C-alpha cells in the first residue's frame, strides 16, 4: 500500500506543479496585457511628437527602443501600436465568438437541414485562402480600423464554430436534454437554457485563443497597406516603415516592435492555456 501511495504521489505531483506553473504564467500574462492600455493612457502624446535632433537614435537609457526617422520614441509608438492591436483583436474576437455560437446553435436546433447548412458554410469558409479573404473583405470595406476589425471577425469564426457544433451535437443527446424535450421545451429553449451554459468554458477559452490570430492578421493587413491609416501608430505600420531602414543599419526599428508583437501573442496563448486549465473539469481536482 505504501508503494502504491508513493506511486500515486509521484504521478500527481508533477501535474500539480505544471498546473500551478500554468496558472502563475497566465496571471503574469494577464497583468502584462492589462498594463498595455494603462501605459498607453498614461503616455498620452508623450514620446509621439517629432524631434529631428534625435532622429534615428539607437537604443539608449533615454529611448529604450530608439527613435524613428521623425525622432519619435519607438517605445511609446510600440505601446500605442500594441494597444490598437489589442482593441481591434478584442472586437474581432467577440464578434467571431458570437457568430460561431449562433451557427452552432443553428446546427443543434435546426435539425439535419440546419446542421448541413452550418457544416457546408464552415467547410467553404475554411477552404478559402485566409489572407486573400482578409484582403478582399478589407478592400471591399474601404480599409481603416473598422474594416480591419470586420475582416478579421468574419474570417476567424469557423474553427470555434466547428468545435462548438461538435460539442452541441454531443450534449443534445444527454439525459437532461432529452428530459427537457419530453417536458415540451422547444429546440431553441433547450439550446439557450441547457446547451449554451454547458459550452460557456469552450466559448471563453476559444475567444481568448482567437486573440493571437486576430492581432497577427491585423498587423499583417496593416503591413500590406490594407489596414490602419498611417496617422495612427500600429505594429504593422512600424514594421512596414522599418523595411526602408534595416539595410542602413537601423535594426531597432523592426526588432523591438516585432518582438513586442510576439510577446503579446505569447501572453494571450498563456492566458488561454491558464483558462483552459481552470475550466477543465478533468483537471480541477489536480
GIRAMO-V932078 format. One record per residue. N is the residue number from 1. RES is the residue in three letters. OMEGA is omega in whole degrees, -180 to 180 (NA if undefined). Layout:
BEGIN
n;res;omega
N;RES;OMEGA
N;RES;OMEGA
END
This chain:
BEGIN
n;res;omega
1;UNK;179
2;UNK;179
3;UNK;178
4;UNK;179
5;UNK;179
6;UNK;178
7;UNK;179
8;UNK;179
9;UNK;180
10;UNK;180
11;UNK;-174
12;UNK;-175
13;UNK;177
14;UNK;179
15;UNK;178
16;UNK;179
17;UNK;178
18;UNK;179
19;UNK;180
20;UNK;179
21;UNK;179
22;UNK;-180
23;UNK;178
24;UNK;179
25;UNK;179
26;UNK;178
27;UNK;178
28;UNK;178
29;UNK;179
30;UNK;179
31;UNK;178
32;UNK;180
33;UNK;180
34;UNK;-178
35;UNK;-176
36;UNK;179
37;UNK;178
38;UNK;180
39;UNK;179
40;UNK;178
41;UNK;180
42;UNK;-178
43;UNK;-177
44;UNK;178
45;UNK;180
46;UNK;179
47;UNK;-177
48;UNK;-180
49;UNK;-179
50;UNK;177
51;UNK;-172
52;UNK;176
53;UNK;-178
54;UNK;-176
55;UNK;176
56;UNK;175
57;UNK;175
58;UNK;-180
59;UNK;177
60;UNK;177
61;UNK;178
62;UNK;179
63;UNK;-172
64;UNK;180
65;UNK;-177
66;UNK;178
67;UNK;-178
68;UNK;-177
69;UNK;178
70;UNK;-178
71;UNK;180
72;UNK;-179
73;UNK;-176
74;UNK;178
75;UNK;179
76;UNK;180
77;UNK;178
78;UNK;179
79;UNK;178
80;UNK;178
81;UNK;178
82;UNK;178
83;UNK;176
84;UNK;178
85;UNK;-179
86;UNK;-179
87;UNK;177
88;UNK;179
89;UNK;179
90;UNK;-179
91;UNK;-178
92;UNK;-179
93;UNK;179
94;UNK;179
95;UNK;180
96;UNK;179
97;UNK;178
98;UNK;179
99;UNK;-180
100;UNK;-180
101;UNK;180
102;UNK;-180
103;UNK;177
104;UNK;175
105;UNK;177
106;UNK;179
107;UNK;-178
108;UNK;-175
109;UNK;-175
110;UNK;179
111;UNK;-176
112;UNK;-180
113;UNK;179
114;UNK;179
115;UNK;179
116;UNK;180
117;UNK;-179
118;UNK;-180
119;UNK;179
120;UNK;180
121;UNK;178
122;UNK;-179
123;UNK;-180
124;UNK;-180
125;UNK;-180
126;UNK;179
127;UNK;-180
128;UNK;175
129;UNK;-169
130;UNK;-174
131;UNK;178
132;UNK;178
133;UNK;177
134;UNK;-179
135;UNK;-179
136;UNK;-180
137;UNK;-179
138;UNK;179
139;UNK;-180
140;UNK;-179
141;UNK;174
142;UNK;180
143;UNK;-178
144;UNK;-175
145;UNK;-179
146;UNK;178
147;UNK;178
148;UNK;-179
149;UNK;-179
150;UNK;179
151;UNK;179
152;UNK;-178
153;UNK;-176
154;UNK;-179
155;UNK;-174
156;UNK;-177
157;UNK;-171
158;UNK;-177
159;UNK;178
160;UNK;178
161;UNK;179
162;UNK;179
163;UNK;-179
164;UNK;178
165;UNK;179
166;UNK;179
167;UNK;-179
168;UNK;179
169;UNK;178
170;UNK;-179
171;UNK;-178
172;UNK;-180
173;UNK;178
174;UNK;-175
175;UNK;-177
176;UNK;176
177;UNK;177
178;UNK;178
179;UNK;178
180;UNK;178
181;UNK;179
182;UNK;178
183;UNK;174
184;UNK;178
185;UNK;178
186;UNK;-179
187;UNK;-180
188;UNK;175
189;UNK;178
190;UNK;-179
191;UNK;-177
192;UNK;-173
193;UNK;-175
194;UNK;-174
195;UNK;-178
196;UNK;177
197;UNK;178
198;UNK;-176
199;UNK;-178
200;UNK;177
201;UNK;179
202;UNK;179
203;UNK;-179
204;UNK;-179
205;UNK;179
206;UNK;178
207;UNK;180
208;UNK;-178
209;UNK;174
210;UNK;-179
211;UNK;-178
212;UNK;179
213;UNK;180
214;UNK;-179
215;UNK;180
216;UNK;-180
217;UNK;173
218;UNK;178
219;UNK;180
220;UNK;179
221;UNK;180
222;UNK;178
223;UNK;-179
224;UNK;177
225;UNK;-179
226;UNK;-171
227;UNK;-173
228;UNK;-179
229;UNK;-176
230;UNK;-178
231;UNK;-179
232;UNK;178
233;UNK;178
234;UNK;-177
235;UNK;179
236;UNK;177
237;UNK;179
238;UNK;180
239;UNK;178
240;UNK;179
241;UNK;-177
242;UNK;-178
243;UNK;-179
244;UNK;-174
245;UNK;-177
246;UNK;-179
247;UNK;178
248;UNK;176
249;UNK;178
250;UNK;-174
251;UNK;-175
252;UNK;-178
253;UNK;179
254;UNK;-175
255;UNK;-174
256;UNK;174
257;UNK;178
258;UNK;178
259;UNK;179
260;UNK;177
261;UNK;178
262;UNK;180
263;UNK;179
264;UNK;178
265;UNK;179
266;UNK;177
267;UNK;178
268;UNK;177
269;UNK;178
270;UNK;178
271;UNK;178
272;UNK;177
273;UNK;178
274;UNK;177
275;UNK;179
276;UNK;178
277;UNK;-179
278;UNK;-173
279;UNK;-179
280;UNK;-178
281;UNK;-180
282;UNK;180
283;UNK;-174
284;UNK;-176
285;UNK;-178
286;UNK;NA
END
